[in-house]
């Protein structure tokens, strides 16, 4: 049996051990709180340093029911959207049906309007007089930049503005994605009128240049540019 003095010493020892455990636990909790506080301060500091994105709409005109020509700026960069909008009771919102163009892309489209209109006129004549038209490749296909193409098909009287991609198994042919918008002839005509309005209000858009014109004839630089040659050195199948 333990003597009374030994029992007292054992109790004191156990109390000291329990006290040490409590101190360690308290220190551990304080360390965690301190670490979390430091993390929160660092996160807050980093968050405060980040400027919120800015989005400003300069021009927005409807050229067809639910379809708009929008000129906006996002984080200091200018974009032109040709896009269909959806509507709810509370608001309107942009859908995925449309294209986002840079001023250079829009310049490329405007430079090709006359050719597109000429092909549409021929196609309209063929449709009106029921002259057989061979189905197959598009009558017109031009790269506007950034893998966005303007096309006119033999199957439809209108203009397709759409992003393309190149399947890994292919080395030449490019295929359309779902990212784009088809404009029947009447909507194409209305869009051109709204584009004229946009350029009247913002004449600085006339100063935009197509990306390929910035390479000074350097073919290596041109083929290395993802804007001009989105599919690398492989040939882009334009007509």
Rosetta constraint file for C-alpha pairs under 8 A:
AtomPair CA 2 CA 6 HARMONIC 6.07 0.50
AtomPair CA 2 CA 7 HARMONIC 6.07 0.50
AtomPair CA 3 CA 7 HARMONIC 6.17 0.50
AtomPair CA 4 CA 8 HARMONIC 6.30 0.50
AtomPair CA 5 CA 9 HARMONIC 6.26 0.50
AtomPair CA 6 CA 10 HARMONIC 6.15 0.50
AtomPair CA 7 CA 11 HARMONIC 6.23 0.50
AtomPair CA 8 CA 12 HARMONIC 6.20 0.50
AtomPair CA 9 CA 13 HARMONIC 6.15 0.50
AtomPair CA 10 CA 14 HARMONIC 6.22 0.50
AtomPair CA 11 CA 15 HARMONIC 6.17 0.50
AtomPair CA 12 CA 16 HARMONIC 6.20 0.50
AtomPair CA 13 CA 17 HARMONIC 6.23 0.50
AtomPair CA 14 CA 18 HARMONIC 6.14 0.50
AtomPair CA 15 CA 19 HARMONIC 6.03 0.50
AtomPair CA 16 CA 20 HARMONIC 6.16 0.50
AtomPair CA 17 CA 21 HARMONIC 6.33 0.50
AtomPair CA 18 CA 22 HARMONIC 6.24 0.50
AtomPair CA 19 CA 23 HARMONIC 6.23 0.50
AtomPair CA 20 CA 24 HARMONIC 6.16 0.50
AtomPair CA 21 CA 25 HARMONIC 6.10 0.50
AtomPair CA 22 CA 26 HARMONIC 6.10 0.50
AtomPair CA 23 CA 27 HARMONIC 6.04 0.50
AtomPair CA 24 CA 28 HARMONIC 6.01 0.50
AtomPair CA 25 CA 29 HARMONIC 6.20 0.50
AtomPair CA 26 CA 30 HARMONIC 6.12 0.50
AtomPair CA 27 CA 31 HARMONIC 5.98 0.50
AtomPair CA 28 CA 32 HARMONIC 6.22 0.50
AtomPair CA 29 CA 33 HARMONIC 6.19 0.50
AtomPair CA 30 CA 34 HARMONIC 5.96 0.50
AtomPair CA 31 CA 35 HARMONIC 6.01 0.50
AtomPair CA 32 CA 36 HARMONIC 6.07 0.50
AtomPair CA 33 CA 37 HARMONIC 5.98 0.50
AtomPair CA 34 CA 38 HARMONIC 6.13 0.50
AtomPair CA 35 CA 39 HARMONIC 6.12 0.50
AtomPair CA 36 CA 40 HARMONIC 6.02 0.50
AtomPair CA 37 CA 41 HARMONIC 6.11 0.50
AtomPair CA 38 CA 42 HARMONIC 6.11 0.50
AtomPair CA 39 CA 43 HARMONIC 6.04 0.50
AtomPair CA 40 CA 44 HARMONIC 5.95 0.50
AtomPair CA 41 CA 45 HARMONIC 6.04 0.50
AtomPair CA 42 CA 46 HARMONIC 6.14 0.50
AtomPair CA 43 CA 47 HARMONIC 5.96 0.50
AtomPair CA 44 CA 48 HARMONIC 6.05 0.50
AtomPair CA 45 CA 49 HARMONIC 6.41 0.50
AtomPair CA 46 CA 50 HARMONIC 6.70 0.50
AtomPair CA 53 CA 74 HARMONIC 7.14 0.50
AtomPair CA 53 CA 75 HARMONIC 5.76 0.50
AtomPair CA 54 CA 73 HARMONIC 7.77 0.50
AtomPair CA 54 CA 74 HARMONIC 5.63 0.50
AtomPair CA 54 CA 75 HARMONIC 5.29 0.50
AtomPair CA 54 CA 76 HARMONIC 7.87 0.50
AtomPair CA 55 CA 72 HARMONIC 7.12 0.50
AtomPair CA 55 CA 73 HARMONIC 5.68 0.50
AtomPair CA 55 CA 74 HARMONIC 4.55 0.50
AtomPair CA 55 CA 75 HARMONIC 6.71 0.50
AtomPair CA 56 CA 72 HARMONIC 5.48 0.50
AtomPair CA 56 CA 73 HARMONIC 5.19 0.50
AtomPair CA 56 CA 74 HARMONIC 6.61 0.50
AtomPair CA 57 CA 70 HARMONIC 7.25 0.50
AtomPair CA 57 CA 71 HARMONIC 6.14 0.50
AtomPair CA 57 CA 72 HARMONIC 4.21 0.50
AtomPair CA 57 CA 73 HARMONIC 6.48 0.50
AtomPair CA 58 CA 70 HARMONIC 7.65 0.50
AtomPair CA 58 CA 71 HARMONIC 5.56 0.50
AtomPair CA 58 CA 72 HARMONIC 5.35 0.50
AtomPair CA 58 CA 73 HARMONIC 7.65 0.50
AtomPair CA 59 CA 69 HARMONIC 7.64 0.50
AtomPair CA 59 CA 70 HARMONIC 5.46 0.50
AtomPair CA 59 CA 71 HARMONIC 4.89 0.50
AtomPair CA 59 CA 72 HARMONIC 6.87 0.50
AtomPair CA 59 CA 198 HARMONIC 7.22 0.50
AtomPair CA 60 CA 68 HARMONIC 6.48 0.50
AtomPair CA 60 CA 69 HARMONIC 5.65 0.50
AtomPair CA 60 CA 70 HARMONIC 4.38 0.50
AtomPair CA 60 CA 71 HARMONIC 6.46 0.50
AtomPair CA 61 CA 68 HARMONIC 5.41 0.50
AtomPair CA 61 CA 69 HARMONIC 5.36 0.50
AtomPair CA 61 CA 70 HARMONIC 6.62 0.50
AtomPair CA 61 CA 194 HARMONIC 7.06 0.50
AtomPair CA 62 CA 66 HARMONIC 6.97 0.50
AtomPair CA 62 CA 67 HARMONIC 5.63 0.50
AtomPair CA 62 CA 68 HARMONIC 4.22 0.50
AtomPair CA 62 CA 69 HARMONIC 6.32 0.50
AtomPair CA 63 CA 67 HARMONIC 6.05 0.50
AtomPair CA 63 CA 68 HARMONIC 5.74 0.50
AtomPair CA 63 CA 69 HARMONIC 6.93 0.50
AtomPair CA 63 CA 187 HARMONIC 6.77 0.50
AtomPair CA 63 CA 190 HARMONIC 5.39 0.50
AtomPair CA 63 CA 191 HARMONIC 5.56 0.50
AtomPair CA 63 CA 194 HARMONIC 6.72 0.50
AtomPair CA 64 CA 68 HARMONIC 7.07 0.50
AtomPair CA 64 CA 187 HARMONIC 6.10 0.50
AtomPair CA 64 CA 190 HARMONIC 7.27 0.50
AtomPair CA 66 CA 84 HARMONIC 5.61 0.50
AtomPair CA 66 CA 85 HARMONIC 5.40 0.50
AtomPair CA 66 CA 86 HARMONIC 7.01 0.50
AtomPair CA 67 CA 82 HARMONIC 7.35 0.50
AtomPair CA 67 CA 83 HARMONIC 5.62 0.50
AtomPair CA 67 CA 84 HARMONIC 4.24 0.50
AtomPair CA 67 CA 85 HARMONIC 6.06 0.50
AtomPair CA 68 CA 81 HARMONIC 7.68 0.50
AtomPair CA 68 CA 82 HARMONIC 5.95 0.50
AtomPair CA 68 CA 83 HARMONIC 5.55 0.50
AtomPair CA 68 CA 84 HARMONIC 6.28 0.50
AtomPair CA 68 CA 85 HARMONIC 7.37 0.50
AtomPair CA 69 CA 80 HARMONIC 7.16 0.50
AtomPair CA 69 CA 81 HARMONIC 5.80 0.50
AtomPair CA 69 CA 82 HARMONIC 4.86 0.50
AtomPair CA 69 CA 83 HARMONIC 6.72 0.50
AtomPair CA 69 CA 191 HARMONIC 7.41 0.50
AtomPair CA 69 CA 194 HARMONIC 7.21 0.50
AtomPair CA 69 CA 195 HARMONIC 7.80 0.50
AtomPair CA 70 CA 80 HARMONIC 5.59 0.50
AtomPair CA 70 CA 81 HARMONIC 4.96 0.50
AtomPair CA 70 CA 82 HARMONIC 6.53 0.50
AtomPair CA 70 CA 83 HARMONIC 7.84 0.50
AtomPair CA 71 CA 78 HARMONIC 7.33 0.50
AtomPair CA 71 CA 79 HARMONIC 5.91 0.50
AtomPair CA 71 CA 80 HARMONIC 4.55 0.50
AtomPair CA 71 CA 81 HARMONIC 6.43 0.50
AtomPair CA 72 CA 78 HARMONIC 5.81 0.50
AtomPair CA 72 CA 79 HARMONIC 5.50 0.50
AtomPair CA 72 CA 80 HARMONIC 6.45 0.50
AtomPair CA 73 CA 77 HARMONIC 5.30 0.50
AtomPair CA 73 CA 78 HARMONIC 4.37 0.50
AtomPair CA 73 CA 79 HARMONIC 6.09 0.50
AtomPair CA 74 CA 78 HARMONIC 6.49 0.50
AtomPair CA 74 CA 79 HARMONIC 7.68 0.50
AtomPair CA 78 CA 102 HARMONIC 6.54 0.50
AtomPair CA 78 CA 103 HARMONIC 7.06 0.50
AtomPair CA 79 CA 100 HARMONIC 6.50 0.50
AtomPair CA 79 CA 101 HARMONIC 5.65 0.50
AtomPair CA 79 CA 102 HARMONIC 4.88 0.50
AtomPair CA 79 CA 103 HARMONIC 6.58 0.50
AtomPair CA 80 CA 100 HARMONIC 5.79 0.50
AtomPair CA 80 CA 101 HARMONIC 5.00 0.50
AtomPair CA 80 CA 102 HARMONIC 6.10 0.50
AtomPair CA 80 CA 103 HARMONIC 6.96 0.50
AtomPair CA 80 CA 106 HARMONIC 7.55 0.50
AtomPair CA 81 CA 98 HARMONIC 7.13 0.50
AtomPair CA 81 CA 99 HARMONIC 5.82 0.50
AtomPair CA 81 CA 100 HARMONIC 4.58 0.50
AtomPair CA 81 CA 101 HARMONIC 6.14 0.50
AtomPair CA 82 CA 98 HARMONIC 5.50 0.50
AtomPair CA 82 CA 99 HARMONIC 5.53 0.50
AtomPair CA 82 CA 100 HARMONIC 6.66 0.50
AtomPair CA 82 CA 181 HARMONIC 7.87 0.50
AtomPair CA 83 CA 94 HARMONIC 6.88 0.50
AtomPair CA 83 CA 95 HARMONIC 7.17 0.50
AtomPair CA 83 CA 96 HARMONIC 7.75 0.50
AtomPair CA 83 CA 97 HARMONIC 6.04 0.50
AtomPair CA 83 CA 98 HARMONIC 4.06 0.50
AtomPair CA 83 CA 99 HARMONIC 6.29 0.50
AtomPair CA 83 CA 181 HARMONIC 7.30 0.50
AtomPair CA 84 CA 94 HARMONIC 6.28 0.50
AtomPair CA 84 CA 95 HARMONIC 5.89 0.50
AtomPair CA 84 CA 96 HARMONIC 7.69 0.50
AtomPair CA 84 CA 97 HARMONIC 5.69 0.50
AtomPair CA 84 CA 98 HARMONIC 6.12 0.50
AtomPair CA 85 CA 92 HARMONIC 6.49 0.50
AtomPair CA 85 CA 93 HARMONIC 5.42 0.50
AtomPair CA 85 CA 94 HARMONIC 4.36 0.50
AtomPair CA 85 CA 95 HARMONIC 5.37 0.50
AtomPair CA 86 CA 92 HARMONIC 5.60 0.50
AtomPair CA 86 CA 93 HARMONIC 5.27 0.50
AtomPair CA 86 CA 94 HARMONIC 6.16 0.50
AtomPair CA 86 CA 95 HARMONIC 6.23 0.50
AtomPair CA 87 CA 91 HARMONIC 6.03 0.50
AtomPair CA 87 CA 92 HARMONIC 4.32 0.50
AtomPair CA 87 CA 93 HARMONIC 6.33 0.50
AtomPair CA 88 CA 92 HARMONIC 6.16 0.50
AtomPair CA 96 CA 179 HARMONIC 6.69 0.50
AtomPair CA 96 CA 180 HARMONIC 7.75 0.50
AtomPair CA 97 CA 178 HARMONIC 7.90 0.50
AtomPair CA 97 CA 179 HARMONIC 6.41 0.50
AtomPair CA 97 CA 180 HARMONIC 5.63 0.50
AtomPair CA 97 CA 181 HARMONIC 5.58 0.50
AtomPair CA 98 CA 161 HARMONIC 7.81 0.50
AtomPair CA 98 CA 162 HARMONIC 7.80 0.50
AtomPair CA 98 CA 179 HARMONIC 6.59 0.50
AtomPair CA 98 CA 180 HARMONIC 4.52 0.50
AtomPair CA 98 CA 181 HARMONIC 4.64 0.50
AtomPair CA 99 CA 161 HARMONIC 6.87 0.50
AtomPair CA 99 CA 162 HARMONIC 6.68 0.50
AtomPair CA 99 CA 163 HARMONIC 7.73 0.50
AtomPair CA 99 CA 179 HARMONIC 6.90 0.50
AtomPair CA 99 CA 180 HARMONIC 5.17 0.50
AtomPair CA 99 CA 181 HARMONIC 6.71 0.50
AtomPair CA 101 CA 105 HARMONIC 5.40 0.50
AtomPair CA 101 CA 106 HARMONIC 6.14 0.50
AtomPair CA 102 CA 106 HARMONIC 6.32 0.50
AtomPair CA 103 CA 107 HARMONIC 6.14 0.50
AtomPair CA 103 CA 205 HARMONIC 6.40 0.50
AtomPair CA 103 CA 208 HARMONIC 5.70 0.50
AtomPair CA 103 CA 209 HARMONIC 7.64 0.50
AtomPair CA 104 CA 108 HARMONIC 6.30 0.50
AtomPair CA 104 CA 145 HARMONIC 7.92 0.50
AtomPair CA 104 CA 208 HARMONIC 5.34 0.50
AtomPair CA 104 CA 209 HARMONIC 5.09 0.50
AtomPair CA 104 CA 210 HARMONIC 4.58 0.50
AtomPair CA 104 CA 211 HARMONIC 6.54 0.50
AtomPair CA 105 CA 109 HARMONIC 6.33 0.50
AtomPair CA 105 CA 144 HARMONIC 5.21 0.50
AtomPair CA 105 CA 145 HARMONIC 5.79 0.50
AtomPair CA 105 CA 210 HARMONIC 6.54 0.50
AtomPair CA 106 CA 110 HARMONIC 6.15 0.50
AtomPair CA 106 CA 144 HARMONIC 7.71 0.50
AtomPair CA 107 CA 111 HARMONIC 6.14 0.50
AtomPair CA 107 CA 206 HARMONIC 7.52 0.50
AtomPair CA 107 CA 208 HARMONIC 6.50 0.50
AtomPair CA 107 CA 209 HARMONIC 6.53 0.50
AtomPair CA 107 CA 210 HARMONIC 6.53 0.50
AtomPair CA 108 CA 112 HARMONIC 6.56 0.50
AtomPair CA 108 CA 144 HARMONIC 5.43 0.50
AtomPair CA 108 CA 145 HARMONIC 7.97 0.50
AtomPair CA 108 CA 210 HARMONIC 6.11 0.50
AtomPair CA 109 CA 113 HARMONIC 6.38 0.50
AtomPair CA 109 CA 144 HARMONIC 6.36 0.50
AtomPair CA 109 CA 150 HARMONIC 7.52 0.50
AtomPair CA 112 CA 116 HARMONIC 6.22 0.50
AtomPair CA 113 CA 117 HARMONIC 6.03 0.50
AtomPair CA 114 CA 118 HARMONIC 6.16 0.50
AtomPair CA 115 CA 119 HARMONIC 6.34 0.50
AtomPair CA 116 CA 120 HARMONIC 6.16 0.50
AtomPair CA 116 CA 140 HARMONIC 7.29 0.50
AtomPair CA 116 CA 152 HARMONIC 7.36 0.50
AtomPair CA 117 CA 121 HARMONIC 6.05 0.50
AtomPair CA 118 CA 122 HARMONIC 6.38 0.50
AtomPair CA 119 CA 123 HARMONIC 6.07 0.50
AtomPair CA 119 CA 139 HARMONIC 7.42 0.50
AtomPair CA 119 CA 140 HARMONIC 7.62 0.50
AtomPair CA 119 CA 152 HARMONIC 7.79 0.50
AtomPair CA 120 CA 124 HARMONIC 5.93 0.50
AtomPair CA 120 CA 152 HARMONIC 7.61 0.50
AtomPair CA 120 CA 157 HARMONIC 6.67 0.50
AtomPair CA 120 CA 158 HARMONIC 7.10 0.50
AtomPair CA 120 CA 185 HARMONIC 7.92 0.50
AtomPair CA 121 CA 125 HARMONIC 6.26 0.50
AtomPair CA 122 CA 126 HARMONIC 6.27 0.50
AtomPair CA 123 CA 127 HARMONIC 6.14 0.50
AtomPair CA 123 CA 154 HARMONIC 7.24 0.50
AtomPair CA 123 CA 157 HARMONIC 6.90 0.50
AtomPair CA 124 CA 128 HARMONIC 6.00 0.50
AtomPair CA 124 CA 157 HARMONIC 6.84 0.50
AtomPair CA 125 CA 129 HARMONIC 6.10 0.50
AtomPair CA 126 CA 130 HARMONIC 5.64 0.50
AtomPair CA 126 CA 131 HARMONIC 4.83 0.50
AtomPair CA 126 CA 132 HARMONIC 7.15 0.50
AtomPair CA 126 CA 133 HARMONIC 7.22 0.50
AtomPair CA 127 CA 131 HARMONIC 6.57 0.50
AtomPair CA 133 CA 154 HARMONIC 7.02 0.50
AtomPair CA 134 CA 154 HARMONIC 7.55 0.50
AtomPair CA 135 CA 154 HARMONIC 6.10 0.50
AtomPair CA 135 CA 155 HARMONIC 6.93 0.50
AtomPair CA 136 CA 154 HARMONIC 7.42 0.50
AtomPair CA 137 CA 153 HARMONIC 7.36 0.50
AtomPair CA 137 CA 154 HARMONIC 7.77 0.50
AtomPair CA 138 CA 151 HARMONIC 6.61 0.50
AtomPair CA 138 CA 152 HARMONIC 5.77 0.50
AtomPair CA 138 CA 153 HARMONIC 4.36 0.50
AtomPair CA 138 CA 154 HARMONIC 6.05 0.50
AtomPair CA 139 CA 151 HARMONIC 7.51 0.50
AtomPair CA 139 CA 152 HARMONIC 5.63 0.50
AtomPair CA 139 CA 153 HARMONIC 5.55 0.50
AtomPair CA 139 CA 154 HARMONIC 6.13 0.50
AtomPair CA 139 CA 239 HARMONIC 7.68 0.50
AtomPair CA 140 CA 150 HARMONIC 7.66 0.50
AtomPair CA 140 CA 151 HARMONIC 5.16 0.50
AtomPair CA 140 CA 152 HARMONIC 4.97 0.50
AtomPair CA 140 CA 153 HARMONIC 7.00 0.50
AtomPair CA 140 CA 238 HARMONIC 7.84 0.50
AtomPair CA 140 CA 239 HARMONIC 5.89 0.50
AtomPair CA 141 CA 149 HARMONIC 6.58 0.50
AtomPair CA 141 CA 150 HARMONIC 5.72 0.50
AtomPair CA 141 CA 151 HARMONIC 4.37 0.50
AtomPair CA 141 CA 152 HARMONIC 6.71 0.50
AtomPair CA 141 CA 237 HARMONIC 7.97 0.50
AtomPair CA 141 CA 238 HARMONIC 5.17 0.50
AtomPair CA 141 CA 239 HARMONIC 5.29 0.50
AtomPair CA 142 CA 149 HARMONIC 5.50 0.50
AtomPair CA 142 CA 150 HARMONIC 5.42 0.50
AtomPair CA 142 CA 151 HARMONIC 6.56 0.50
AtomPair CA 142 CA 238 HARMONIC 5.32 0.50
AtomPair CA 142 CA 239 HARMONIC 6.57 0.50
AtomPair CA 143 CA 147 HARMONIC 6.73 0.50
AtomPair CA 143 CA 148 HARMONIC 6.04 0.50
AtomPair CA 143 CA 149 HARMONIC 4.51 0.50
AtomPair CA 143 CA 150 HARMONIC 6.59 0.50
AtomPair CA 143 CA 238 HARMONIC 6.81 0.50
AtomPair CA 144 CA 148 HARMONIC 5.60 0.50
AtomPair CA 144 CA 149 HARMONIC 5.53 0.50
AtomPair CA 144 CA 150 HARMONIC 6.94 0.50
AtomPair CA 145 CA 149 HARMONIC 7.47 0.50
AtomPair CA 145 CA 210 HARMONIC 7.86 0.50
AtomPair CA 145 CA 211 HARMONIC 7.42 0.50
AtomPair CA 145 CA 227 HARMONIC 5.44 0.50
AtomPair CA 145 CA 228 HARMONIC 5.60 0.50
AtomPair CA 145 CA 229 HARMONIC 8.00 0.50
AtomPair CA 146 CA 226 HARMONIC 6.78 0.50
AtomPair CA 146 CA 227 HARMONIC 4.36 0.50
AtomPair CA 146 CA 228 HARMONIC 6.50 0.50
AtomPair CA 146 CA 229 HARMONIC 7.71 0.50
AtomPair CA 146 CA 230 HARMONIC 6.08 0.50
AtomPair CA 147 CA 163 HARMONIC 5.48 0.50
AtomPair CA 147 CA 164 HARMONIC 5.51 0.50
AtomPair CA 147 CA 165 HARMONIC 7.07 0.50
AtomPair CA 147 CA 227 HARMONIC 7.32 0.50
AtomPair CA 147 CA 229 HARMONIC 7.88 0.50
AtomPair CA 147 CA 230 HARMONIC 5.73 0.50
AtomPair CA 147 CA 231 HARMONIC 8.00 0.50
AtomPair CA 148 CA 161 HARMONIC 6.98 0.50
AtomPair CA 148 CA 162 HARMONIC 5.44 0.50
AtomPair CA 148 CA 163 HARMONIC 4.17 0.50
AtomPair CA 148 CA 164 HARMONIC 6.17 0.50
AtomPair CA 149 CA 160 HARMONIC 7.85 0.50
AtomPair CA 149 CA 161 HARMONIC 5.81 0.50
AtomPair CA 149 CA 162 HARMONIC 5.47 0.50
AtomPair CA 149 CA 163 HARMONIC 6.10 0.50
AtomPair CA 149 CA 164 HARMONIC 6.96 0.50
AtomPair CA 150 CA 159 HARMONIC 6.87 0.50
AtomPair CA 150 CA 160 HARMONIC 5.65 0.50
AtomPair CA 150 CA 161 HARMONIC 4.72 0.50
AtomPair CA 150 CA 162 HARMONIC 6.66 0.50
AtomPair CA 151 CA 159 HARMONIC 5.90 0.50
AtomPair CA 151 CA 160 HARMONIC 5.14 0.50
AtomPair CA 151 CA 161 HARMONIC 6.64 0.50
AtomPair CA 152 CA 156 HARMONIC 7.62 0.50
AtomPair CA 152 CA 157 HARMONIC 7.64 0.50
AtomPair CA 152 CA 158 HARMONIC 6.39 0.50
AtomPair CA 152 CA 159 HARMONIC 5.15 0.50
AtomPair CA 152 CA 160 HARMONIC 6.33 0.50
AtomPair CA 153 CA 157 HARMONIC 7.34 0.50
AtomPair CA 153 CA 158 HARMONIC 7.61 0.50
AtomPair CA 153 CA 159 HARMONIC 7.69 0.50
AtomPair CA 156 CA 184 HARMONIC 7.88 0.50
AtomPair CA 157 CA 184 HARMONIC 6.14 0.50
AtomPair CA 157 CA 185 HARMONIC 5.96 0.50
AtomPair CA 158 CA 182 HARMONIC 7.12 0.50
AtomPair CA 158 CA 183 HARMONIC 5.47 0.50
AtomPair CA 158 CA 184 HARMONIC 4.13 0.50
AtomPair CA 158 CA 185 HARMONIC 4.59 0.50
AtomPair CA 158 CA 188 HARMONIC 6.96 0.50
AtomPair CA 159 CA 182 HARMONIC 5.93 0.50
AtomPair CA 159 CA 183 HARMONIC 5.15 0.50
AtomPair CA 159 CA 184 HARMONIC 6.43 0.50
AtomPair CA 159 CA 185 HARMONIC 7.20 0.50
AtomPair CA 159 CA 188 HARMONIC 6.83 0.50
AtomPair CA 160 CA 180 HARMONIC 7.43 0.50
AtomPair CA 160 CA 181 HARMONIC 6.01 0.50
AtomPair CA 160 CA 182 HARMONIC 4.41 0.50
AtomPair CA 160 CA 183 HARMONIC 6.12 0.50
AtomPair CA 161 CA 180 HARMONIC 5.57 0.50
AtomPair CA 161 CA 181 HARMONIC 5.50 0.50
AtomPair CA 161 CA 182 HARMONIC 6.33 0.50
AtomPair CA 161 CA 183 HARMONIC 7.95 0.50
AtomPair CA 162 CA 176 HARMONIC 6.64 0.50
AtomPair CA 162 CA 177 HARMONIC 6.97 0.50
AtomPair CA 162 CA 178 HARMONIC 7.62 0.50
AtomPair CA 162 CA 179 HARMONIC 5.94 0.50
AtomPair CA 162 CA 180 HARMONIC 3.95 0.50
AtomPair CA 162 CA 181 HARMONIC 6.22 0.50
AtomPair CA 163 CA 176 HARMONIC 6.15 0.50
AtomPair CA 163 CA 177 HARMONIC 5.81 0.50
AtomPair CA 163 CA 178 HARMONIC 7.71 0.50
AtomPair CA 163 CA 179 HARMONIC 5.72 0.50
AtomPair CA 163 CA 180 HARMONIC 6.10 0.50
AtomPair CA 164 CA 174 HARMONIC 6.20 0.50
AtomPair CA 164 CA 175 HARMONIC 5.33 0.50
AtomPair CA 164 CA 176 HARMONIC 4.31 0.50
AtomPair CA 164 CA 177 HARMONIC 5.40 0.50
AtomPair CA 165 CA 174 HARMONIC 5.53 0.50
AtomPair CA 165 CA 175 HARMONIC 5.43 0.50
AtomPair CA 165 CA 176 HARMONIC 6.36 0.50
AtomPair CA 165 CA 177 HARMONIC 6.72 0.50
AtomPair CA 165 CA 231 HARMONIC 7.91 0.50
AtomPair CA 166 CA 170 HARMONIC 6.49 0.50
AtomPair CA 166 CA 171 HARMONIC 7.48 0.50
AtomPair CA 166 CA 172 HARMONIC 7.77 0.50
AtomPair CA 166 CA 173 HARMONIC 6.65 0.50
AtomPair CA 166 CA 174 HARMONIC 4.62 0.50
AtomPair CA 166 CA 175 HARMONIC 6.12 0.50
AtomPair CA 166 CA 231 HARMONIC 6.87 0.50
AtomPair CA 167 CA 171 HARMONIC 7.95 0.50
AtomPair CA 167 CA 174 HARMONIC 7.31 0.50
AtomPair CA 167 CA 175 HARMONIC 7.67 0.50
AtomPair CA 170 CA 174 HARMONIC 7.92 0.50
AtomPair CA 171 CA 234 HARMONIC 6.15 0.50
AtomPair CA 171 CA 235 HARMONIC 7.88 0.50
AtomPair CA 172 CA 234 HARMONIC 6.07 0.50
AtomPair CA 172 CA 235 HARMONIC 5.73 0.50
AtomPair CA 172 CA 236 HARMONIC 6.65 0.50
AtomPair CA 172 CA 237 HARMONIC 6.84 0.50
AtomPair CA 173 CA 236 HARMONIC 7.37 0.50
AtomPair CA 173 CA 237 HARMONIC 6.30 0.50
AtomPair CA 174 CA 236 HARMONIC 7.22 0.50
AtomPair CA 174 CA 237 HARMONIC 6.92 0.50
AtomPair CA 183 CA 187 HARMONIC 5.47 0.50
AtomPair CA 183 CA 188 HARMONIC 5.47 0.50
AtomPair CA 184 CA 188 HARMONIC 6.08 0.50
AtomPair CA 185 CA 189 HARMONIC 6.27 0.50
AtomPair CA 186 CA 190 HARMONIC 6.34 0.50
AtomPair CA 187 CA 191 HARMONIC 5.99 0.50
AtomPair CA 188 CA 192 HARMONIC 6.30 0.50
AtomPair CA 189 CA 193 HARMONIC 6.54 0.50
AtomPair CA 190 CA 194 HARMONIC 6.41 0.50
AtomPair CA 191 CA 195 HARMONIC 6.11 0.50
AtomPair CA 192 CA 196 HARMONIC 6.34 0.50
AtomPair CA 193 CA 197 HARMONIC 6.54 0.50
AtomPair CA 194 CA 198 HARMONIC 6.19 0.50
AtomPair CA 195 CA 199 HARMONIC 6.25 0.50
AtomPair CA 196 CA 200 HARMONIC 6.20 0.50
AtomPair CA 197 CA 201 HARMONIC 6.29 0.50
AtomPair CA 198 CA 202 HARMONIC 5.96 0.50
AtomPair CA 198 CA 203 HARMONIC 7.96 0.50
AtomPair CA 199 CA 203 HARMONIC 4.97 0.50
AtomPair CA 199 CA 204 HARMONIC 7.74 0.50
AtomPair CA 199 CA 205 HARMONIC 6.42 0.50
AtomPair CA 199 CA 206 HARMONIC 7.14 0.50
AtomPair CA 203 CA 207 HARMONIC 7.89 0.50
AtomPair CA 204 CA 208 HARMONIC 7.59 0.50
AtomPair CA 209 CA 213 HARMONIC 6.74 0.50
AtomPair CA 209 CA 214 HARMONIC 7.74 0.50
AtomPair CA 210 CA 214 HARMONIC 7.40 0.50
AtomPair CA 211 CA 215 HARMONIC 7.52 0.50
AtomPair CA 211 CA 227 HARMONIC 7.02 0.50
AtomPair CA 211 CA 228 HARMONIC 6.45 0.50
AtomPair CA 212 CA 222 HARMONIC 6.57 0.50
AtomPair CA 212 CA 228 HARMONIC 5.98 0.50
AtomPair CA 213 CA 217 HARMONIC 7.72 0.50
AtomPair CA 215 CA 219 HARMONIC 7.84 0.50
AtomPair CA 215 CA 221 HARMONIC 6.44 0.50
AtomPair CA 215 CA 222 HARMONIC 6.22 0.50
AtomPair CA 217 CA 222 HARMONIC 7.82 0.50
AtomPair CA 218 CA 222 HARMONIC 6.18 0.50
AtomPair CA 219 CA 223 HARMONIC 6.08 0.50
AtomPair CA 220 CA 224 HARMONIC 6.13 0.50
AtomPair CA 221 CA 225 HARMONIC 6.21 0.50
AtomPair CA 222 CA 228 HARMONIC 6.36 0.50
AtomPair CA 222 CA 229 HARMONIC 6.95 0.50
AtomPair CA 223 CA 228 HARMONIC 7.03 0.50
AtomPair CA 223 CA 229 HARMONIC 5.41 0.50
AtomPair CA 223 CA 232 HARMONIC 6.23 0.50
AtomPair CA 223 CA 233 HARMONIC 5.79 0.50
AtomPair CA 224 CA 229 HARMONIC 6.84 0.50
AtomPair CA 224 CA 232 HARMONIC 6.65 0.50
AtomPair CA 224 CA 233 HARMONIC 7.68 0.50
AtomPair CA 225 CA 229 HARMONIC 5.65 0.50
AtomPair CA 225 CA 230 HARMONIC 7.22 0.50
AtomPair CA 225 CA 232 HARMONIC 7.96 0.50
AtomPair CA 226 CA 230 HARMONIC 4.36 0.50
AtomPair CA 226 CA 231 HARMONIC 7.40 0.50
AtomPair CA 226 CA 232 HARMONIC 7.15 0.50
AtomPair CA 229 CA 233 HARMONIC 7.07 0.50
AtomPair CA 229 CA 236 HARMONIC 7.68 0.50
AtomPair CA 231 CA 235 HARMONIC 7.81 0.50
AtomPair CA 231 CA 236 HARMONIC 7.32 0.50
